[in-house]
Amino acid sequence: MHFKKIFLVLSLSLCSIGFCTKTLAAGEPPATCVGLIECAELTYVATLQVLKSVNRLPEFIEAWVAEDNSEESYTPTLQENFVQYINYTLTNDDTQMDSQKSFLNDYFANAKSLPYVNQLSFTTLLGRPYSDTQEKDQNGQPVNSAYQYVKNASGLNIRHDAPSDNWRGTKTNIQKYTDYYKTISAVQSFNTYVLSALYADSQNKLNLTKKQKELLEQASNPNWFIGVASENIGIVLRQILLFNSQTYVMLIKMYDIQKQQLAAQSMANTLLIMGNQFTEKDLYNRATGAASSLGG
């Protein structure tokens, strides 16, 4: 009883600074108490419950900081599969690059002497031009083959005469060509924008591609997995936060790419609509009884 009185005084003091409320909130919802002694006894019981939980903290902490060396753990198998997956991915990338040479040899069998062969090869953007010879223009000046490839692949080299006020056609026909010119030019400029991301990487010595490869190799390094299994959980958590932050960055980049893919699909549909005008005109002539442009 003497201990309870001492505890009562201490409890009242602690409650005066808000500790009592926090202590009770840590356990089960307290029953209703009436009177000073009853509330103090209730606080005493709640405190014991908290102390029991605190006494289990060392066991909890030990489980967090212990090395993952259990024979029943799936970590070693997961580690091995993950390492092999990344290694196979990198091997496939290298094989893909090497095989391009053979494919291009077959394609350029009758065109190896072309002075602009690198401007036709996608591997030029990847730092692996088809020919090791520096390409030059008609004046003997060095040519940026990667830049020219982007223009070729995007269709930007396909030029169209701009509409002119001096044309003698009907207003309707001039307007039709003007609409065509606007559409095809808009699509070609978008193609150039998308491909310019690869061009920028090639001009920056493929630093982005190289760093991506380094991160893949680091994330699949067996020594890194061993460190994760043996290091304190605080260090591992920091590494997880780093990976999470980079994952967020990559998700944003993927979101941008998806928007570009949707835009590209939309423009492809536009080109289909534009290319279908001849069929549409023929169907219209047949429906109205006018002469068909295709005959029949």
One Martini backbone bead per residue (centre of mass of N, CA, C, O) as a GRO file, in nm:
protein
  296
    1MET     BB    1   0.057   0.063  -0.019
    2HIS     BB    2   0.297   0.251  -0.007
    3PHE     BB    3   0.371   0.220  -0.307
    4LYS     BB    4   0.104   0.331  -0.418
    5LYS     BB    5   0.135   0.615  -0.301
    6ILE     BB    6   0.389   0.686  -0.447
    7PHE     BB    7   0.275   0.633  -0.731
    8LEU     BB    8   0.051   0.842  -0.714
    9VAL     BB    9   0.229   1.092  -0.701
   10LEU     BB   10   0.383   1.038  -0.964
   11SER     BB   11   0.137   1.024  -1.151
   12LEU     BB   12   0.033   1.312  -1.103
   13SER     BB   13   0.286   1.451  -1.209
   14LEU     BB   14   0.288   1.328  -1.492
   15CYS     BB   15   0.001   1.414  -1.578
   16SER     BB   16   0.063   1.725  -1.569
   17ILE     BB   17   0.259   1.667  -1.848
   18GLY     BB   18   0.103   1.421  -2.026
   19PHE     BB   19   0.193   1.116  -1.967
   20CYS     BB   20  -0.063   0.960  -1.905
   21THR     BB   21  -0.199   0.961  -2.180
   22LYS     BB   22   0.029   0.811  -2.338
   23THR     BB   23   0.032   0.552  -2.168
   24LEU     BB   24  -0.262   0.465  -2.217
   25ALA     BB   25  -0.239   0.462  -2.535
   26ALA     BB   26  -0.037   0.210  -2.550
   27GLY     BB   27  -0.272   0.046  -2.468
   28GLU     BB   28  -0.552  -0.031  -2.373
   29PRO     BB   29  -0.845   0.081  -2.332
   30PRO     BB   30  -0.958   0.234  -2.072
   31ALA     BB   31  -1.126   0.229  -1.804
   32THR     BB   32  -1.344   0.358  -1.599
   33CYS     BB   33  -1.269   0.602  -1.355
   34VAL     BB   34  -1.302   0.660  -0.994
   35GLY     BB   35  -1.099   0.840  -0.858
   36LEU     BB   36  -0.778   0.857  -0.756
   37ILE     BB   37  -0.703   0.560  -0.685
   38GLU     BB   38  -0.825   0.415  -0.933
   39CYS     BB   39  -0.659   0.572  -1.148
   40ALA     BB   40  -0.383   0.488  -1.040
   41GLU     BB   41  -0.419   0.181  -1.076
   42LEU     BB   42  -0.466   0.195  -1.380
   43THR     BB   43  -0.191   0.319  -1.442
   44TYR     BB   44  -0.022   0.089  -1.326
   45VAL     BB   45  -0.117  -0.132  -1.524
   46ALA     BB   46  -0.037   0.013  -1.788
   47THR     BB   47   0.265   0.032  -1.721
   48LEU     BB   48   0.323  -0.271  -1.714
   49GLN     BB   49   0.254  -0.321  -2.008
   50VAL     BB   50   0.475  -0.141  -2.122
   51LEU     BB   51   0.716  -0.287  -1.991
   52LYS     BB   52   0.677  -0.554  -2.136
   53SER     BB   53   0.728  -0.436  -2.418
   54VAL     BB   54   1.012  -0.323  -2.358
   55ASN     BB   55   1.147  -0.600  -2.285
   56ARG     BB   56   1.121  -0.688  -2.608
   57LEU     BB   57   1.321  -0.508  -2.766
   58PRO     BB   58   1.585  -0.673  -2.786
   59GLU     BB   59   1.458  -0.896  -2.959
   60PHE     BB   60   1.376  -0.711  -3.191
   61ILE     BB   61   1.655  -0.591  -3.256
   62GLU     BB   62   1.803  -0.857  -3.309
   63ALA     BB   63   1.630  -0.937  -3.557
   64TRP     BB   64   1.725  -0.686  -3.730
   65VAL     BB   65   2.060  -0.720  -3.697
   66ALA     BB   66   2.072  -0.989  -3.799
   67GLU     BB   67   2.186  -1.225  -3.985
   68ASP     BB   68   2.121  -1.396  -4.297
   69ASN     BB   69   2.170  -1.753  -4.201
   70SER     BB   70   1.936  -1.917  -4.274
   71GLU     BB   71   1.840  -2.218  -4.416
   72GLU     BB   72   1.527  -2.114  -4.473
   73SER     BB   73   1.615  -1.900  -4.652
   74TYR     BB   74   1.548  -1.718  -4.967
   75THR     BB   75   1.781  -1.523  -5.027
   76PRO     BB   76   1.999  -1.686  -5.188
   77THR     BB   77   1.811  -1.754  -5.427
   78LEU     BB   78   1.735  -1.465  -5.500
   79GLN     BB   79   2.019  -1.367  -5.548
   80GLU     BB   80   2.098  -1.560  -5.778
   81ASN     BB   81   1.868  -1.489  -5.975
   82PHE     BB   82   1.929  -1.188  -5.995
   83VAL     BB   83   2.214  -1.206  -6.102
   84GLN     BB   84   2.149  -1.375  -6.355
   85TYR     BB   85   1.954  -1.181  -6.483
   86ILE     BB   86   2.149  -0.945  -6.523
   87ASN     BB   87   2.364  -1.099  -6.679
   88TYR     BB   88   2.181  -1.183  -6.915
   89THR     BB   89   2.106  -0.898  -6.999
   90LEU     BB   90   2.394  -0.800  -7.065
   91THR     BB   91   2.455  -1.025  -7.268
   92ASN     BB   92   2.228  -0.957  -7.467
   93ASP     BB   93   2.325  -0.674  -7.533
   94ASP     BB   94   2.597  -0.760  -7.654
   95THR     BB   95   2.482  -0.954  -7.867
   96GLN     BB   96   2.311  -0.748  -8.016
   97MET     BB   97   2.545  -0.568  -8.105
   98ASP     BB   98   2.710  -0.787  -8.256
   99SER     BB   99   2.478  -0.880  -8.458
  100GLN     BB  100   2.446  -0.618  -8.624
  101LYS     BB  101   2.685  -0.656  -8.811
  102SER     BB  102   2.566  -0.895  -8.969
  103PHE     BB  103   2.304  -0.765  -9.062
  104LEU     BB  104   2.440  -0.523  -9.208
  105ASN     BB  105   2.604  -0.687  -9.405
  106ASP     BB  106   2.355  -0.794  -9.554
  107TYR     BB  107   2.225  -0.520  -9.626
  108PHE     BB  108   2.518  -0.382  -9.728
  109ALA     BB  109   2.638  -0.559  -9.962
  110ASN     BB  110   2.578  -0.320 -10.203
  111ALA     BB  111   2.666  -0.051  -9.985
  112LYS     BB  112   2.960  -0.016  -9.853
  113SER     BB  113   3.056   0.244 -10.039
  114LEU     BB  114   2.899   0.435  -9.893
  115PRO     BB  115   2.950   0.760  -9.753
  116TYR     BB  116   2.657   0.711  -9.559
  117VAL     BB  117   2.623   0.444  -9.383
  118ASN     BB  118   2.606   0.558  -9.082
  119GLN     BB  119   2.330   0.720  -9.144
  120LEU     BB  120   2.169   0.415  -9.150
  121SER     BB  121   2.268   0.338  -8.855
  122PHE     BB  122   2.168   0.289  -8.531
  123THR     BB  123   2.452   0.229  -8.392
  124THR     BB  124   2.559   0.517  -8.402
  125LEU     BB  125   2.402   0.607  -8.135
  126LEU     BB  126   2.582   0.366  -7.971
  127GLY     BB  127   2.893   0.390  -8.067
  128ARG     BB  128   2.849   0.173  -8.336
  129PRO     BB  129   2.952   0.202  -8.619
  130TYR     BB  130   2.976   0.043  -8.912
  131SER     BB  131   3.201   0.247  -8.980
  132ASP     BB  132   3.536   0.369  -8.912
  133THR     BB  133   3.496   0.585  -9.114
  134GLN     BB  134   3.508   0.908  -9.172
  135GLU     BB  135   3.267   1.111  -9.263
  136LYS     BB  136   3.201   1.309  -9.562
  137ASP     BB  137   3.151   1.559  -9.755
  138GLN     BB  138   3.179   1.719 -10.061
  139ASN     BB  139   3.412   1.912  -9.908
  140GLY     BB  140   3.562   1.721  -9.683
  141GLN     BB  141   3.386   1.736  -9.433
  142PRO     BB  142   3.294   1.645  -9.144
  143VAL     BB  143   3.042   1.418  -9.025
  144ASN     BB  144   2.747   1.386  -8.837
  145SER     BB  145   2.607   1.084  -8.832
  146ALA     BB  146   2.399   1.098  -8.600
  147TYR     BB  147   2.247   1.347  -8.699
  148GLN     BB  148   2.169   1.227  -8.979
  149TYR     BB  149   2.009   0.987  -8.874
  150VAL     BB  150   1.779   1.143  -8.743
  151LYS     BB  151   1.681   1.272  -9.006
  152ASN     BB  152   1.621   1.008  -9.153
  153ALA     BB  153   1.435   0.859  -8.938
  154SER     BB  154   1.223   1.113  -8.910
  155GLY     BB  155   1.194   1.256  -9.211
  156LEU     BB  156   1.343   1.542  -9.239
  157ASN     BB  157   1.461   1.494  -9.539
  158ILE     BB  158   1.166   1.526  -9.625
  159ARG     BB  159   1.070   1.755  -9.837
  160HIS     BB  160   0.848   2.049  -9.856
  161ASP     BB  161   0.662   2.264 -10.007
  162ALA     BB  162   0.571   2.565  -9.940
  163PRO     BB  163   0.326   2.760  -9.927
  164SER     BB  164   0.191   2.991 -10.180
  165ASP     BB  165   0.058   3.292 -10.313
  166ASN     BB  166   0.151   3.215 -10.627
  167TRP     BB  167  -0.046   3.018 -10.668
  168ARG     BB  168  -0.299   2.890 -10.921
  169GLY     BB  169  -0.484   2.749 -10.766
  170THR     BB  170  -0.726   2.669 -10.588
  171LYS     BB  171  -0.826   2.727 -10.274
  172THR     BB  172  -0.888   2.435 -10.205
  173ASN     BB  173  -0.616   2.305 -10.296
  174ILE     BB  174  -0.432   2.483 -10.127
  175GLN     BB  175  -0.556   2.399  -9.851
  176LYS     BB  176  -0.494   2.099  -9.870
  177TYR     BB  177  -0.186   2.129  -9.885
  178THR     BB  178  -0.152   2.292  -9.626
  179ASP     BB  179  -0.255   2.069  -9.437
  180TYR     BB  180  -0.047   1.863  -9.517
  181TYR     BB  181   0.206   2.025  -9.442
  182LYS     BB  182   0.144   2.057  -9.141
  183THR     BB  183   0.122   1.760  -9.063
  184ILE     BB  184   0.394   1.642  -9.165
  185SER     BB  185   0.575   1.843  -9.008
  186ALA     BB  186   0.481   1.775  -8.721
  187VAL     BB  187   0.566   1.475  -8.726
  188GLN     BB  188   0.867   1.513  -8.794
  189SER     BB  189   0.940   1.684  -8.544
  190PHE     BB  190   0.868   1.465  -8.337
  191ASN     BB  191   1.062   1.249  -8.428
  192THR     BB  192   1.313   1.418  -8.364
  193TYR     BB  193   1.267   1.451  -8.061
  194VAL     BB  194   1.280   1.154  -7.979
  195LEU     BB  195   1.567   1.091  -8.111
  196SER     BB  196   1.735   1.314  -7.955
  197ALA     BB  197   1.793   1.149  -7.698
  198LEU     BB  198   1.999   0.958  -7.832
  199TYR     BB  199   2.181   1.179  -7.941
  200ALA     BB  200   2.263   1.305  -7.672
  201ASP     BB  201   2.404   1.053  -7.559
  202SER     BB  202   2.616   1.028  -7.789
  203GLN     BB  203   2.741   1.322  -7.737
  204ASN     BB  204   2.792   1.225  -7.415
  205LYS     BB  205   2.948   0.945  -7.432
  206LEU     BB  206   2.733   0.752  -7.297
  207ASN     BB  207   2.696   0.814  -6.985
  208LEU     BB  208   2.413   0.710  -6.922
  209THR     BB  209   2.449   0.417  -7.015
  210LYS     BB  210   2.691   0.352  -6.833
  211LYS     BB  211   2.552   0.411  -6.560
  212GLN     BB  212   2.329   0.203  -6.587
  213LYS     BB  213   2.519  -0.039  -6.596
  214GLU     BB  214   2.652   0.007  -6.319
  215LEU     BB  215   2.391  -0.022  -6.152
  216LEU     BB  216   2.331  -0.311  -6.235
  217GLU     BB  217   2.595  -0.434  -6.131
  218GLN     BB  218   2.567  -0.341  -5.836
  219ALA     BB  219   2.277  -0.473  -5.782
  220SER     BB  220   2.425  -0.776  -5.867
  221ASN     BB  221   2.635  -0.795  -5.656
  222PRO     BB  222   2.730  -1.030  -5.432
  223ASN     BB  223   2.861  -0.840  -5.218
  224TRP     BB  224   2.607  -0.672  -5.172
  225PHE     BB  225   2.431  -0.900  -5.058
  226ILE     BB  226   2.613  -0.967  -4.822
  227GLY     BB  227   2.589  -0.690  -4.689
  228VAL     BB  228   2.281  -0.694  -4.646
  229ALA     BB  229   2.291  -0.963  -4.461
  230SER     BB  230   2.510  -0.814  -4.235
  231GLU     BB  231   2.410  -0.550  -4.191
  232ASN     BB  232   2.271  -0.308  -4.053
  233ILE     BB  233   1.953  -0.193  -4.084
  234GLY     BB  234   2.018   0.108  -4.119
  235ILE     BB  235   2.188   0.079  -4.376
  236VAL     BB  236   1.975  -0.067  -4.547
  237LEU     BB  237   1.760   0.155  -4.533
  238ARG     BB  238   1.925   0.365  -4.683
  239GLN     BB  239   1.946   0.203  -4.945
  240ILE     BB  240   1.643   0.186  -4.994
  241LEU     BB  241   1.600   0.492  -5.021
  242LEU     BB  242   1.778   0.525  -5.267
  243PHE     BB  243   1.618   0.336  -5.451
  244ASN     BB  244   1.347   0.480  -5.425
  245SER     BB  245   1.435   0.750  -5.547
  246GLN     BB  246   1.518   0.625  -5.823
  247THR     BB  247   1.244   0.501  -5.888
  248TYR     BB  248   1.098   0.770  -5.909
  249VAL     BB  249   1.260   0.881  -6.143
  250MET     BB  250   1.194   0.648  -6.342
  251LEU     BB  251   0.887   0.686  -6.340
  252ILE     BB  252   0.891   0.964  -6.467
  253LYS     BB  253   1.032   0.876  -6.727
  254MET     BB  254   0.816   0.666  -6.809
  255TYR     BB  255   0.586   0.868  -6.829
  256ASP     BB  256   0.708   1.030  -7.061
  257ILE     BB  257   0.728   0.793  -7.260
  258GLN     BB  258   0.426   0.726  -7.267
  259LYS     BB  259   0.340   0.998  -7.387
  260GLN     BB  260   0.506   0.963  -7.646
  261GLN     BB  261   0.369   0.706  -7.742
  262LEU     BB  262   0.086   0.828  -7.770
  263ALA     BB  263   0.168   1.046  -7.968
  264ALA     BB  264   0.277   0.857  -8.187
  265GLN     BB  265   0.011   0.705  -8.233
  266SER     BB  266  -0.152   0.951  -8.313
  267MET     BB  267   0.025   1.024  -8.562
  268ALA     BB  268  -0.014   0.759  -8.709
  269ASN     BB  269  -0.317   0.799  -8.744
  270THR     BB  270  -0.293   1.056  -8.908
  271LEU     BB  271  -0.143   0.929  -9.150
  272LEU     BB  272  -0.369   0.732  -9.220
  273ILE     BB  273  -0.581   0.944  -9.280
  274MET     BB  274  -0.420   1.091  -9.499
  275GLY     BB  275  -0.371   0.831  -9.685
  276ASN     BB  276  -0.703   0.791  -9.716
  277GLN     BB  277  -0.803   1.015  -9.914
  278PHE     BB  278  -0.820   0.865 -10.182
  279THR     BB  279  -1.039   0.665 -10.097
  280GLU     BB  280  -1.241   0.877 -10.006
  281LYS     BB  281  -1.274   1.015 -10.280
  282ASP     BB  282  -1.378   0.767 -10.432
  283LEU     BB  283  -1.626   0.714 -10.254
  284TYR     BB  284  -1.753   0.988 -10.303
  285ASN     BB  285  -1.785   0.969 -10.612
  286ARG     BB  286  -1.966   0.717 -10.605
  287ALA     BB  287  -2.193   0.835 -10.423
  288THR     BB  288  -2.242   1.101 -10.623
  289GLY     BB  289  -2.162   1.011 -10.940
  290ALA     BB  290  -1.886   1.058 -10.991
  291ALA     BB  291  -1.585   1.029 -11.106
  292SER     BB  292  -1.347   0.802 -11.068
  293SER     BB  293  -1.006   0.806 -10.994
  294LEU     BB  294  -0.989   0.468 -11.036
  295GLY     BB  295  -1.222   0.369 -11.166
  296GLY     BB  296  -1.540   0.187 -11.231
   0.00000   0.00000   0.00000
